[in-house]
Amino acid sequence: MLFASFDLVSALATLAACLVSLTLLLAVSQQLWQLRWAAPRDKTCKLPIPKGSMGFPLIGETFHWLLQVRRIPGSSLAPGLGPVELISTEWKGPRLSYRFHEALESYLPKIQLVIKDTLRAWSSNPESINVYHETQKLTFRMAIRVLLGFRIPDEELGRLFEVYQQFVENVFSLPVDLPFSGYRRGIRARETLQKGLEKAIQEKLQNTQGKDYADALDILIESGKEHGKELTMQELKDGTLELIFAAYATTASASTSLIMQLLKHPRVLEKLREELRSKGILHNGCICEGSLRLDNINGLQYLDCVIKEVLRLFTPISGGYRTVLQTFELDGFQIPKGWSVMYSIRDTHDTAPVFKDVDVFDPDRFGQGRSEDKDGRFHYLPFGGGVRTCLGKHLAKLFLKALAIELASTSRFELLATRTFPKITLVPVVHPVDGLKVKFFGLDSNQNEILTGTDAMLGATVFGIQGGIKPGVASLCAVLSGFPLKPASRLRDKPKKKWE
């Protein structure tokens, strides 16, 4: 009994000693960790480093960041985006000199064709669509067809999109390579994706005939040659994947936000149509042939205001990271050389003093009478700022403008599923929580709704009976004319068409 008590006391004492040792070890590690980050302090600068916790050794404040994303007013960090000598980002591989703005004119017809085909498919769907999911498909298709110039069949492109979505969904998984983990699924999706991209790249390199413009992959290859380096297949696959990633999520987010705001603000949509008519782009409900040129689109001032306001109020990403190249002062503190800093785009837009009524969707704030974005250098930065501003911003804005023109000209769309607008989530990019369920209707040259499938046949039948034409003949006329007829109740007061 005595020995048993002695063993228990000994075990408890050993446990207590271990706990004390562990506590002391953690305390010493914490102090060393604090010194580790205080060491880079610039001794030539008398200012203190910013106050705050450095977190735990090795992991820092990672868990706190995952549990609660802390929003830092981005306006106070914006000065770090200014002088080129202060801030930079690390870029692996050849530094590309993208000349997208020179190629935009050649991209435009192809972008327009992709958008037209997509809107036609949306309008032919008898049910409402998930806008966010469908715009992801749209931007993925645009990246493959236009940005990279790949000639992948639609069926194979659909499979590639599903694999790419699985890859994107697991990009931010914890880097733990275990069976059935998100990280493992992401790795497998990436491998499958790269096999498909390698096949497309090889076919592209072997078939250079019929090319009428230089796409981004051509520029990537040419950039490597300019730097005296022939890019390997692995580098081409990595570069291709990065280009798709850059064009995919953020553009889909902005496209969804654009559609949602046009739904919320019909007066804005009508004002867009008025501008298109006044510029000779929209006539009798149709886009005039040859009117969609780059100079014409750049001359649409109200359209530009709408796109700017969408990107101000619904910036797809929250911010970016930079590495400090030279110690600088910020709000009475020194930011030492070597530190990593994050600037917040969204908070900058929310707190910038130049914007009035920041929560209101008001495209006119960017009009000539107000020009709120011109009052400060870093108050409006949807594509980042400084030397590392988004390289594809001109292409992204052109895509959004082309989409807005097609929406205003050839489509009618309304919220059918819920009749209320969904809440917005900010992670991983801005998008509606339910994807935004919207029903699209095509419009004919007279801005009349084009019915599809069963509705078209029923409409033709009703009209045929009431108009004295046999149902079969009415249906045939509808097919031959290309404009499905509507029920007679909708056509009584309208002038008769030529096939009547």
Legacy VTK file of the C-alpha trace (Angstrom):
# vtk DataFile Version 3.0
C-alpha trace
ASCII
DATASET POLYDATA
POINTS 500 float
0.000 0.000 0.000
2.844 2.328 0.909
4.666 1.570 -2.321
1.479 2.178 -4.336
1.069 5.609 -2.735
4.738 6.364 -3.415
4.325 5.407 -7.097
1.274 7.687 -7.401
3.070 10.642 -5.840
6.088 10.002 -8.070
3.919 9.906 -11.176
2.156 13.126 -10.197
5.490 14.827 -9.491
6.851 13.693 -12.855
3.718 14.981 -14.587
3.985 18.319 -12.792
7.653 18.620 -13.742
6.799 17.898 -17.376
4.048 20.517 -17.361
6.353 23.109 -15.794
9.103 22.298 -18.296
6.660 22.502 -21.176
5.326 25.827 -19.907
8.838 27.231 -19.584
9.727 25.941 -23.052
6.645 27.590 -24.549
7.393 30.844 -22.725
10.999 30.876 -23.949
9.883 29.975 -27.488
7.325 32.760 -27.399
9.974 35.293 -26.381
12.375 34.055 -29.045
9.582 34.265 -31.603
8.880 37.863 -30.600
12.598 38.681 -30.866
12.700 36.957 -34.243
10.214 39.443 -35.669
11.535 42.398 -33.720
15.054 41.759 -35.070
14.325 43.085 -38.593
13.456 46.453 -37.036
15.369 49.159 -38.874
17.843 50.532 -36.324
18.280 53.726 -38.344
14.578 54.502 -37.888
13.497 55.754 -34.465
9.872 54.794 -34.956
8.516 51.657 -33.231
7.157 48.683 -35.099
3.334 48.303 -35.167
1.706 47.052 -31.996
0.061 43.669 -31.892
0.614 39.997 -31.280
3.047 37.944 -33.347
1.172 34.760 -32.483
2.690 31.410 -31.603
6.042 30.062 -32.801
6.063 28.771 -36.387
2.287 28.980 -36.874
1.973 32.666 -35.960
-1.709 33.669 -35.921
-2.792 31.239 -38.636
-5.560 29.644 -36.579
-6.864 33.025 -35.465
-6.908 34.151 -39.091
-8.817 31.036 -40.150
-11.397 31.457 -37.393
-11.887 35.183 -37.747
-10.614 37.199 -40.688
-9.599 40.541 -39.281
-10.507 43.483 -41.504
-7.825 46.164 -41.519
-8.764 49.574 -42.977
-7.118 49.384 -46.367
-6.949 53.165 -46.786
-4.174 53.306 -44.214
-2.205 50.672 -46.093
-2.690 52.187 -49.525
0.475 54.353 -49.393
2.477 51.138 -49.522
1.268 50.641 -53.080
2.838 53.839 -54.288
6.596 54.147 -54.876
7.947 51.293 -56.931
11.059 51.052 -54.769
9.058 50.194 -51.637
6.835 47.268 -52.539
7.186 44.293 -54.826
5.901 40.775 -55.311
7.890 37.653 -56.066
7.467 36.364 -59.625
8.910 33.062 -60.770
9.833 32.413 -64.368
10.301 35.004 -67.090
8.835 38.385 -66.355
6.093 38.765 -68.922
5.404 41.968 -70.767
1.748 41.448 -71.554
0.493 43.429 -74.485
-3.180 42.661 -73.999
-4.284 46.213 -74.755
-2.673 45.890 -78.203
-4.549 42.652 -78.866
-7.955 43.698 -77.489
-9.284 44.606 -80.930
-8.624 41.074 -82.171
-10.019 39.520 -78.974
-13.322 41.424 -79.158
-15.147 39.458 -81.935
-14.192 36.167 -80.292
-15.320 37.347 -76.855
-18.591 38.543 -78.353
-19.160 35.190 -80.058
-18.572 33.249 -76.822
-20.969 35.545 -74.931
-23.649 35.333 -77.659
-23.542 31.527 -77.669
-23.753 31.448 -73.874
-26.714 33.839 -73.630
-28.503 31.865 -76.335
-28.059 28.718 -74.233
-29.273 30.505 -71.092
-32.370 31.788 -72.889
-33.196 28.356 -74.305
-33.239 26.832 -70.824
-36.876 26.589 -69.657
-35.745 26.791 -66.037
-33.882 29.487 -64.127
-30.108 29.128 -64.120
-27.487 29.427 -61.404
-25.799 32.599 -62.641
-22.560 32.240 -60.680
-22.032 28.655 -61.830
-22.879 29.542 -65.425
-20.596 32.594 -65.475
-17.821 30.341 -64.217
-18.436 28.159 -67.264
-18.516 31.258 -69.446
-15.216 32.681 -68.183
-13.558 29.266 -68.337
-14.684 28.902 -71.934
-13.468 32.420 -72.708
-10.064 31.644 -71.183
-9.719 28.420 -73.185
-11.109 29.628 -76.513
-9.926 33.271 -76.587
-7.112 33.784 -74.099
-5.288 30.542 -74.901
-6.606 29.801 -78.393
-7.273 26.097 -77.705
-9.608 24.232 -80.070
-11.122 21.801 -77.598
-14.475 20.139 -78.469
-17.406 21.231 -76.296
-17.869 17.821 -74.677
-14.207 17.597 -73.692
-14.280 21.240 -72.576
-17.174 20.423 -70.242
-15.224 17.581 -68.635
-12.177 19.814 -68.298
-14.318 22.434 -66.561
-15.569 19.918 -63.986
-11.994 18.851 -63.228
-10.907 22.475 -62.987
-13.701 23.238 -60.517
-12.545 20.355 -58.322
-9.030 21.772 -58.473
-10.176 25.287 -57.503
-12.364 24.019 -54.654
-9.305 22.443 -53.027
-6.722 25.142 -53.735
-6.988 26.511 -50.190
-7.000 23.137 -48.441
-4.552 22.501 -45.622
-1.356 21.033 -47.148
-1.816 17.618 -45.554
-1.384 14.846 -48.122
-3.656 12.141 -46.718
-6.126 9.836 -48.506
-9.510 11.462 -49.075
-8.172 14.884 -47.999
-8.970 18.025 -49.971
-5.260 18.458 -50.664
-5.054 14.988 -52.249
-8.188 15.647 -54.343
-6.696 18.934 -55.495
-3.424 17.239 -56.479
-5.258 14.587 -58.499
-7.444 17.196 -60.188
-4.347 19.218 -61.074
-2.656 16.166 -62.603
-5.736 15.369 -64.693
-6.030 18.994 -65.712
-2.414 19.219 -66.779
-2.764 16.109 -68.940
-5.640 17.744 -70.782
-3.722 21.018 -71.093
-0.623 19.231 -72.390
-2.679 17.621 -75.133
-4.198 21.000 -76.062
-0.786 22.714 -76.049
0.762 20.065 -78.285
-2.115 20.350 -80.770
-1.786 24.129 -80.728
1.974 24.033 -81.362
1.515 21.599 -84.248
-1.338 23.514 -85.863
-0.495 27.196 -86.289
-2.463 27.745 -89.487
-5.535 29.945 -89.527
-4.371 32.135 -86.636
-5.429 35.758 -87.016
-4.289 37.061 -83.628
-1.678 36.465 -80.914
-3.250 34.992 -77.786
-1.821 35.002 -74.270
-0.121 31.633 -74.717
1.612 32.934 -77.839
2.814 35.922 -75.808
3.994 33.589 -73.038
6.047 31.537 -75.487
7.412 34.628 -77.224
8.341 36.171 -73.874
10.439 33.133 -73.040
12.267 33.422 -76.347
12.896 37.135 -75.741
14.634 36.190 -72.505
16.733 33.590 -74.294
14.872 30.627 -72.861
12.693 28.057 -74.592
9.921 27.205 -72.158
9.571 23.529 -71.288
6.245 21.724 -71.524
5.936 21.788 -67.720
6.491 25.549 -67.669
3.903 25.978 -70.416
1.391 23.886 -68.476
2.038 25.839 -65.277
1.783 29.157 -67.116
-1.423 28.070 -68.861
-2.987 26.999 -65.565
-2.066 30.322 -63.964
-3.612 32.250 -66.863
-6.860 30.281 -66.554
-6.882 30.818 -62.784
-6.348 34.563 -63.226
-9.176 34.903 -65.768
-11.639 32.516 -64.137
-12.840 33.258 -60.602
-12.599 37.047 -60.460
-14.245 37.606 -63.852
-17.053 35.180 -62.995
-17.576 37.034 -59.715
-17.728 40.439 -61.440
-20.044 39.086 -64.163
-22.461 37.749 -61.546
-22.391 41.063 -59.666
-23.079 42.912 -62.920
-26.154 40.797 -63.693
-27.438 41.157 -60.138
-27.102 44.956 -60.181
-28.831 45.236 -63.560
-31.653 43.163 -62.076
-31.835 45.378 -59.005
-31.672 48.630 -60.950
-33.803 48.478 -64.133
-33.328 52.218 -64.675
-29.605 51.628 -65.054
-30.304 48.919 -67.640
-32.640 51.226 -69.569
-30.097 54.047 -69.447
-27.539 51.632 -70.904
-29.923 50.866 -73.760
-30.462 54.562 -74.394
-26.714 55.101 -74.658
-26.374 52.172 -77.065
-29.139 53.641 -79.242
-27.646 57.127 -79.175
-24.264 55.769 -80.296
-25.782 53.802 -83.171
-24.920 50.422 -81.659
-28.479 49.318 -80.857
-31.146 49.817 -83.534
-34.616 48.262 -83.584
-33.591 45.845 -80.852
-30.518 44.552 -82.711
-26.827 45.274 -82.431
-25.852 46.936 -85.689
-23.381 44.907 -87.694
-19.824 46.200 -87.387
-20.721 48.653 -84.602
-18.980 46.774 -81.801
-15.465 48.032 -82.327
-13.032 48.767 -79.561
-13.133 52.537 -80.089
-16.955 52.510 -80.029
-17.046 50.550 -76.773
-14.440 52.820 -75.177
-16.659 55.770 -76.114
-19.600 54.441 -74.060
-19.158 56.624 -70.994
-22.174 55.435 -69.001
-21.298 51.794 -69.629
-17.823 52.526 -68.274
-19.404 54.100 -65.169
-21.574 51.019 -64.602
-18.615 48.637 -64.796
-16.558 50.860 -62.473
-19.355 50.977 -59.910
-19.826 47.190 -59.996
-16.101 46.741 -59.348
-16.119 49.358 -56.584
-19.061 47.936 -54.663
-18.359 44.255 -55.395
-14.599 43.957 -55.761
-14.040 40.229 -56.451
-11.023 39.839 -54.150
-10.368 41.484 -50.799
-6.742 42.524 -51.313
-3.209 41.413 -52.012
0.196 40.820 -50.464
3.451 42.670 -50.975
7.028 42.395 -49.653
8.641 45.531 -48.247
11.852 46.416 -50.087
12.680 49.520 -48.076
11.638 50.614 -44.590
8.876 53.214 -44.638
6.628 55.035 -42.179
2.917 54.331 -41.770
0.726 56.101 -39.209
3.628 56.730 -36.835
5.123 53.241 -37.105
7.945 51.850 -39.167
7.306 48.970 -41.568
10.706 47.262 -41.742
12.344 45.947 -44.874
11.536 42.266 -45.462
8.100 42.309 -43.858
5.057 41.044 -45.754
2.086 43.408 -45.821
-1.495 42.994 -46.953
-3.532 45.796 -48.491
-7.329 45.600 -48.477
-9.095 46.690 -51.649
-12.582 46.230 -50.247
-11.963 48.255 -47.094
-10.240 50.962 -49.087
-13.381 51.386 -51.185
-15.567 51.316 -48.057
-13.590 53.966 -46.169
-12.246 56.234 -48.930
-13.494 59.772 -48.195
-13.925 60.613 -51.889
-16.935 58.299 -52.285
-20.340 59.566 -51.155
-22.934 57.059 -49.916
-20.513 54.165 -50.304
-23.204 51.474 -49.915
-25.365 52.837 -52.735
-25.042 51.531 -56.295
-24.587 54.806 -58.167
-22.777 54.634 -61.534
-23.131 58.402 -61.966
-20.499 58.934 -59.267
-17.943 58.206 -62.016
-19.595 60.534 -64.531
-18.041 63.739 -65.796
-19.983 65.887 -63.354
-18.615 64.093 -60.279
-15.594 61.904 -61.161
-15.194 60.688 -57.588
-12.435 58.281 -58.583
-10.234 61.147 -59.806
-9.910 62.819 -56.377
-7.246 60.461 -55.044
-4.566 58.180 -56.394
-5.274 55.082 -54.311
-8.935 55.432 -53.341
-10.158 53.249 -56.214
-8.128 50.136 -56.961
-10.276 47.144 -58.002
-7.301 45.688 -59.893
-4.707 46.490 -57.246
-2.171 49.259 -57.650
1.442 50.137 -58.120
3.870 48.272 -60.319
2.030 44.968 -59.777
-1.430 46.049 -60.810
-3.518 43.328 -62.488
-2.061 42.637 -65.927
-5.352 41.475 -67.392
-7.491 44.407 -66.226
-8.096 45.773 -69.742
-9.235 42.371 -70.997
-11.470 41.888 -67.939
-13.140 45.289 -68.398
-13.651 44.613 -72.105
-15.279 41.267 -71.299
-17.629 42.871 -68.756
-18.561 45.648 -71.190
-19.258 43.150 -73.995
-21.409 41.109 -71.596
-23.342 44.197 -70.489
-23.982 45.218 -74.116
-25.320 41.770 -75.006
-27.478 41.662 -71.863
-28.951 45.086 -72.618
-29.507 44.319 -76.306
-30.616 40.730 -76.721
-31.883 39.440 -73.372
-34.534 39.911 -70.751
-33.888 38.369 -67.369
-35.688 38.253 -64.055
-35.500 36.733 -60.601
-37.973 33.845 -60.574
-36.935 31.239 -58.027
-37.011 33.225 -54.763
-38.122 36.733 -55.789
-35.640 38.050 -53.218
-31.974 38.764 -53.749
-29.583 36.413 -51.912
-26.968 37.399 -49.386
-23.392 37.884 -50.551
-20.417 35.884 -49.325
-16.857 37.173 -49.664
-14.927 33.870 -49.677
-13.097 32.826 -51.804
-14.410 35.624 -54.051
-17.537 37.774 -53.875
-20.617 35.822 -54.985
-24.262 35.211 -53.949
-24.677 32.385 -51.458
-27.182 30.585 -53.700
-25.426 31.492 -56.939
-28.311 33.823 -57.994
-31.193 31.973 -59.664
-32.337 33.906 -62.743
-34.563 33.110 -65.732
-33.356 34.416 -69.080
-35.533 35.148 -72.120
-34.223 35.869 -75.603
-35.503 38.930 -77.496
-36.189 39.177 -81.223
-35.426 42.202 -83.394
-38.563 43.950 -82.099
-37.575 43.387 -78.458
-40.287 40.725 -78.160
-39.644 37.702 -76.037
-38.558 34.635 -78.020
-40.292 31.566 -76.671
-38.603 28.189 -76.687
-39.603 24.549 -76.888
-43.100 23.744 -75.672
-44.049 27.399 -75.098
-43.269 28.218 -78.710
-45.342 25.316 -80.033
-48.284 26.127 -77.739
-48.112 29.785 -78.744
-48.126 28.915 -82.420
-51.074 26.543 -81.925
-53.222 29.069 -80.075
-52.472 31.767 -82.639
-53.188 29.406 -85.509
-56.591 28.427 -84.155
-57.716 31.989 -83.381
-56.265 33.419 -86.570
-57.923 30.889 -88.849
-54.700 29.049 -89.677
-54.326 25.383 -88.994
-52.051 24.606 -86.046
-49.629 22.613 -88.165
-49.276 25.427 -90.696
-48.752 27.985 -87.916
-46.057 25.827 -86.357
-44.336 25.406 -89.718
-44.430 29.172 -90.304
-42.882 29.721 -86.894
-40.053 27.323 -87.641
-39.363 28.703 -91.121
-39.428 32.320 -89.982
-37.106 31.683 -87.055
-39.379 33.594 -84.655
-41.680 31.338 -82.568
-45.156 32.862 -82.475
-46.786 33.991 -79.223
-50.334 33.345 -77.999
-52.989 35.431 -79.746
-53.767 37.371 -76.563
-50.319 38.917 -76.796
-50.588 39.742 -80.496
-54.078 41.148 -80.946
-53.050 44.791 -80.841
-49.798 44.352 -82.732
-49.362 44.746 -86.495
-49.461 41.542 -88.432
-46.156 40.045 -89.452
-45.331 39.076 -92.997
-45.932 35.354 -92.445
-49.526 35.962 -91.308
LINES 1 501
500 0 1 2 3 4 5 6 7 8 9 10 11 12 13 14 15 16 17 18 19 20 21 22 23 24 25 26 27 28 29 30 31 32 33 34 35 36 37 38 39 40 41 42 43 44 45 46 47 48 49 50 51 52 53 54 55 56 57 58 59 60 61 62 63 64 65 66 67 68 69 70 71 72 73 74 75 76 77 78 79 80 81 82 83 84 85 86 87 88 89 90 91 92 93 94 95 96 97 98 99 100 101 102 103 104 105 106 107 108 109 110 111 112 113 114 115 116 117 118 119 120 121 122 123 124 125 126 127 128 129 130 131 132 133 134 135 136 137 138 139 140 141 142 143 144 145 146 147 148 149 150 151 152 153 154 155 156 157 158 159 160 161 162 163 164 165 166 167 168 169 170 171 172 173 174 175 176 177 178 179 180 181 182 183 184 185 186 187 188 189 190 191 192 193 194 195 196 197 198 199 200 201 202 203 204 205 206 207 208 209 210 211 212 213 214 215 216 217 218 219 220 221 222 223 224 225 226 227 228 229 230 231 232 233 234 235 236 237 238 239 240 241 242 243 244 245 246 247 248 249 250 251 252 253 254 255 256 257 258 259 260 261 262 263 264 265 266 267 268 269 270 271 272 273 274 275 276 277 278 279 280 281 282 283 284 285 286 287 288 289 290 291 292 293 294 295 296 297 298 299 300 301 302 303 304 305 306 307 308 309 310 311 312 313 314 315 316 317 318 319 320 321 322 323 324 325 326 327 328 329 330 331 332 333 334 335 336 337 338 339 340 341 342 343 344 345 346 347 348 349 350 351 352 353 354 355 356 357 358 359 360 361 362 363 364 365 366 367 368 369 370 371 372 373 374 375 376 377 378 379 380 381 382 383 384 385 386 387 388 389 390 391 392 393 394 395 396 397 398 399 400 401 402 403 404 405 406 407 408 409 410 411 412 413 414 415 416 417 418 419 420 421 422 423 424 425 426 427 428 429 430 431 432 433 434 435 436 437 438 439 440 441 442 443 444 445 446 447 448 449 450 451 452 453 454 455 456 457 458 459 460 461 462 463 464 465 466 467 468 469 470 471 472 473 474 475 476 477 478 479 480 481 482 483 484 485 486 487 488 489 490 491 492 493 494 495 496 497 498 499
